[in-house]
C-alpha cells in the first residue's frame, strides 16, 4: 500500500526516489496501450501485469482451484492439450532461452504476490518512475501485498459497461477458441472461472474507495473513452497529476512489439505469450490512441447483439460506473 505521511517519515523500506505508478484496469480499458505509451517516458521501469501472473498461478495453473468444477477442469484440459502441442513445445524452448538471456523476464512459476511486493520495494537507481499495469481483480483481495514505498500513485481505468462487456465477451469468445459456438448461446459469465466477470465494476469501485482512504495522494479515475477521444487534452492532464514531465511526442510512439523484451518486466508467459493473443496484440502493435468507433455508452461492436446475460451484468455495473465516472479526470 502507499505509505501514510507518518509512515513515509519512518520507512526505510526503499531508498529510491522513484515514484511507483499503478495502472489498475478492468479488461478492455486500453490499459496495454497506455502502458506502451508510458514506456517511452524518460527514465521509467515498466511491469506488465505481475500481480495477474501471481493470480494465474493461484487459479488457472493451480490444479486445486475449483477442483471438480466442469468449466475449470475443461479449461485445464485445454491448457494441457495446448502445452503438449509441438508448436507450444518449440515456443517453450524459445522462451527458456530468452529467460536465460533477458534480465526483464521472469519464469511464470516464480511469480508470487510476496515476491512481487519485495521486487517493487527494492531501491531503483537512475529511474524516476516505475509503471505497473495490472487488473484490479488481481489485487483486491491482496491489499497487504502492495509495496510499502515512499512515493506511490494510482490510476484506475474505467469504461462504460455497455462498451466494455460486448468487447470483453468477443475477446474471450475468440481467446478460448469458442467462436465455433453461437454468440447468443454462449454465456460469458458462467464460462470464465479465473475472472469475476459480473463483479468487475464492483471490484474497481472497491479498490478506488480503499485507495481514497489509504493513500495520501488521491487515486485518479480515467475513462478511456475520454483518453481515446481527446488524448491531446487528457494525457497531459494525467501526466501533470502524476508529476511526470510531459512531451507532445508522447501522443505517438513506436509501432510494433519491439517494446516487449526491451522495456517490459514480468512473467515470460505474460510478455511473450499473452501479448501475442487477441487480448493484447492490437494494443502492443499500436502507435497512438485510436479514436472510438462507436459513440460513448454504446456497444463497442455494432455487429454483435447485447445478449441477456450481458444486459444483466451491464445493469448491475452501471451504479458503480456512474459513481466513478462523476469523479473522473477531465
C-alpha positions in Angstrom: 0.0 0.0 0.0 1.0 3.6 -0.3 2.5 4.9 2.9 0.8 7.5 5.0 2.5 10.7 5.8 3.8 9.4 9.2 5.0 6.1 7.8 6.7 7.9 5.0 8.8 9.6 7.6 9.6 6.3 9.5 10.0 4.0 6.5 13.3 2.7 5.4 11.9 0.1 3.0 13.2 1.8 -0.1 16.0 4.3 -0.7 14.8 5.0 -4.2 13.2 8.3 -5.1 11.3 6.7 -8.0 7.5 7.1 -7.9 5.6 3.8 -8.4 2.6 4.4 -10.6 0.0 1.7 -10.7 -2.4 1.5 -13.6 -5.4 -0.5 -12.3 -7.6 -1.8 -15.1 -10.8 -3.6 -16.0 -10.4 -5.7 -19.2 -10.8 -3.8 -22.4 -9.9 -0.3 -21.0 -6.9 0.3 -23.2 -4.5 -0.3 -20.3 -1.9 -2.0 -22.6 -1.9 0.9 -25.0 -1.5 3.3 -22.0 1.4 1.1 -20.6 3.1 1.1 -24.0 2.8 4.9 -24.2 4.3 5.2 -20.7 7.3 3.0 -21.6 8.5 5.8 -23.9 8.7 8.3 -21.0 12.2 9.1 -19.9 13.8 7.1 -17.1 11.0 4.6 -16.4 10.8 0.9 -15.5 7.6 -0.8 -16.6 5.9 -4.0 -15.4 3.4 -6.0 -17.4 0.7 -7.4 -15.0 2.9 -9.0 -12.3 0.0 -9.5 -9.9 -2.1 -11.0 -12.6 0.7 -13.5 -13.2 0.6 -14.4 -9.5 -3.2 -14.7 -9.7 -2.9 -17.1 -12.6 -0.6 -19.3 -10.5 -3.2 -19.4 -7.8 -6.1 -20.1 -10.1 -5.6 -21.1 -13.8 -2.4 -23.0 -13.2 -3.4 -24.4 -9.8 -4.9 -27.9 -10.1 -6.7 -27.4 -6.8 -8.5 -24.3 -7.9 -12.2 -25.1 -8.3 -11.3 -28.8 -8.5 -14.3 -30.8 -9.8 -15.9 -27.7 -11.4 -16.5 -28.9 -15.0 -15.8 -25.5 -16.6 -12.5 -25.1 -14.7 -11.5 -28.7 -15.4 -12.2 -28.3 -19.1 -10.0 -25.1 -19.2 -7.2 -27.1 -17.5 -7.6 -29.9 -20.0 -7.4 -27.4 -22.9 -4.4 -25.8 -21.4 -2.6 -29.1 -21.0 -3.5 -30.1 -24.6 -2.1 -26.8 -25.8 1.1 -27.2 -23.8 1.5 -30.7 -25.3 1.4 -29.5 -28.9 4.6 -29.4 -31.0 4.3 -25.7 -31.7 4.0 -24.9 -28.0 6.9 -27.1 -27.1 9.0 -25.2 -29.7 7.8 -21.9 -28.2 8.6 -23.1 -24.7 12.2 -23.8 -25.8 12.5 -20.3 -27.3 11.1 -18.8 -24.0 13.5 -20.8 -21.9 16.4 -19.4 -24.0 15.2 -15.9 -23.6 14.7 -16.4 -19.8 18.5 -17.1 -19.7 19.5 -14.0 -21.5 16.9 -11.3 -20.6 17.1 -9.6 -17.2 13.5 -8.4 -17.7 11.8 -11.8 -18.0 10.8 -14.0 -15.0 9.7 -17.6 -15.1 5.9 -17.8 -14.7 6.2 -20.3 -11.8 8.2 -17.8 -9.8 5.6 -15.1 -9.8 4.0 -14.8 -6.4 2.4 -12.0 -4.5 5.1 -11.8 -1.9 7.9 -11.9 -4.4 6.3 -9.0 -6.4 5.9 -6.9 -3.3 9.6 -7.3 -2.5 10.7 -6.5 -6.0 8.7 -3.3 -6.1 10.2 -2.3 -2.8 13.8 -2.7 -4.0 15.8 0.6 -4.5 15.9 1.5 -8.2 18.8 3.8 -9.2 18.6 6.1 -12.2 14.8 5.7 -12.6 12.2 8.4 -11.9 9.1 6.3 -12.3 8.1 2.6 -12.1 4.9 1.9 -14.0 2.9 -1.2 -13.0 -0.1 -2.2 -15.1 -2.4 -4.8 -13.5 -6.1 -5.7 -13.3 -7.8 -4.6 -10.1 -9.3 -8.1 -9.7 -5.7 -9.4 -9.1 -5.1 -7.2 -6.1 -8.4 -6.5 -4.5 -8.0 -9.4 -2.0 -4.3 -8.8 -1.6 -4.0 -5.2 -0.4 -1.4 -6.4 2.1 0.8 -7.3 -0.9 1.1 -3.8 -2.3 4.6 -2.4 -1.8 5.5 -0.1 1.1 7.2 2.7 -0.8 7.6 6.4 -0.1 6.2 7.6 -3.4 3.2 5.9 -5.0 0.3 7.0 -7.3 -2.7 5.1 -8.5 -4.7 5.4 -11.8 -7.9 3.5 -12.2 -9.3 2.9 -15.7 -13.0 2.8 -16.3 -15.2 2.5 -19.4 -19.0 2.5 -19.9 -20.2 -1.1 -19.2 -22.1 -1.3 -22.5 -18.9 -0.6 -24.4 -16.7 -2.9 -22.3 -18.8 -6.0 -21.8 -19.5 -6.6 -25.5 -15.8 -6.1 -26.3 -14.9 -8.4 -23.4 -17.2 -11.2 -24.4 -15.9 -11.0 -28.0 -12.3 -11.2 -26.8 -12.9 -14.2 -24.5 -15.1 -15.9 -27.2 -12.1 -15.8 -29.6 -9.3 -16.2 -27.0 -10.7 -19.5 -25.7 -11.4 -20.8 -29.2 -15.2 -20.7 -28.7 -16.1 -18.8 -31.8 -17.4 -22.0 -33.2 -20.3 -21.6 -30.7 -23.1 -19.2 -31.4 -22.7 -15.7 -29.9 -26.2 -15.8 -28.4 -26.0 -19.2 -26.8 -22.5 -18.8 -25.1 -22.7 -17.3 -21.6 -19.5 -15.4 -20.7 -20.4 -15.1 -17.0 -20.5 -18.8 -16.4 -17.5 -19.8 -18.6 -14.6 -17.8 -17.3 -13.7 -19.4 -13.9 -10.5 -17.4 -13.4 -12.1 -14.0 -13.6 -15.1 -12.4 -11.6 -16.8 -11.3 -14.8 -20.0 -9.9 -13.3 -18.2 -8.1 -10.5 -15.5 -6.2 -12.4 -17.0 -2.8 -11.7 -17.8 -3.6 -8.1 -14.2 -4.6 -7.6 -12.8 -1.5 -9.4 -15.1 0.7 -7.2 -14.0 -1.2 -4.1 -10.3 -0.6 -4.9 -11.0 3.1 -5.6 -12.6 3.6 -2.2 -9.9 1.7 -0.5 -7.2 3.9 -2.1 -9.3 7.0 -1.3 -9.0 6.2 2.4 -5.5 4.7 2.5 -3.4 6.9 0.1 -2.1 10.3 0.8 -2.4 11.2 -2.9 -5.9 10.6 -4.1 -6.3 8.0 -6.9 -7.1 9.2 -10.4 -10.1 7.9 -12.3 -9.6 7.8 -16.0 -12.3 7.0 -18.5 -10.7 5.5 -21.6 -13.3 6.9 -23.9 -12.1 10.4 -22.9 -8.4 9.3 -23.3 -9.0 7.9 -26.8 -11.3 10.7 -27.9 -9.1 13.6 -26.9 -5.6 12.3 -25.9 -4.1 15.7 -26.6 -6.1 17.0 -23.6 -6.3 14.0 -21.3 -2.7 12.7 -21.5 -1.0 16.0 -20.4 -3.6 16.4 -17.6 -2.8 12.9 -16.4 0.9 13.5 -16.6 0.5 16.7 -14.6 -1.4 14.9 -11.9 1.2 12.2 -11.7 4.2 14.6 -11.7 5.5 13.2 -15.0 7.1 15.8 -17.3 5.0 15.8 -20.5 6.2 15.9 -24.1 3.9 16.3 -27.1 5.8 13.4 -28.7 4.2 11.0 -26.1 1.0 11.2 -28.2 2.7 8.9 -30.7 5.1 6.0 -30.1 7.0 3.3 -32.0 4.7 0.8 -33.7 5.3 -2.9 -33.4 6.2 -5.2 -30.5 9.9 -4.4 -30.1 9.0 -2.8 -26.8 8.2 -6.2 -25.2 11.6 -7.5 -24.3 13.5 -4.3 -24.1 11.1 -2.2 -22.0 8.7 -4.5 -20.1 9.4 -6.6 -17.0 7.3 -9.5 -15.9 6.4 -13.1 -16.4 7.8 -14.5 -19.7 4.4 -16.1 -20.3 2.7 -12.8 -19.9 5.1 -10.8 -22.1 5.9 -13.4 -24.8 2.7 -15.4 -25.0 -0.3 -13.3 -23.8 0.8 -10.2 -25.7 0.6 -12.2 -28.9 -3.0 -13.2 -28.4 -6.1 -11.2 -29.4 -6.2 -10.0 -25.8 -3.3 -7.6 -26.2 -1.8 -7.9 -29.7 -3.5 -4.9 -31.2 -2.5 -2.6 -28.3 1.1 -3.9 -28.3 1.4 -3.1 -32.0 -0.2 0.3 -31.7 1.5 3.7 -32.2 -1.2 6.0 -30.8 -4.6 6.1 -29.0 -7.2 5.2 -31.6 -10.5 7.2 -31.6 -13.5 5.2 -30.5 -15.5 3.7 -33.4 -18.9 4.0 -31.6 -20.5 6.8 -29.6 -20.0 6.8 -25.8 -22.2 4.4 -24.0 -23.0 2.2 -27.0 -21.8 -1.4 -27.7 -18.2 -1.4 -28.9 -19.2 -3.9 -31.7 -22.3 -2.8 -33.6 -22.4 -6.2 -35.3 -22.8 -8.1 -32.0 -26.1 -8.3 -30.1 -26.2 -7.5 -26.4 -27.3 -10.9 -25.1 -29.4 -11.4 -22.0 -26.5 -12.2 -19.7 -24.7 -9.1 -20.9 -27.8 -6.9 -20.2 -27.9 -8.3 -16.7 -24.3 -7.6 -15.8 -24.3 -4.2 -17.6 -27.3 -3.1 -15.4 -25.6 -4.3 -12.3 -22.4 -2.5 -13.2 -23.9 0.9 -14.0 -24.2 2.3 -10.4 -20.6 1.6 -9.7 -19.5 3.1 -13.1 -21.6 6.2 -12.7 -20.2 6.9 -9.3 -16.6 6.7 -10.6 -17.5 8.5 -13.9 -18.6 11.5 -11.9 -15.2 11.8 -10.3 -13.1 11.1 -13.4 -10.2 13.2 -14.7 -11.2 15.8 -17.3 
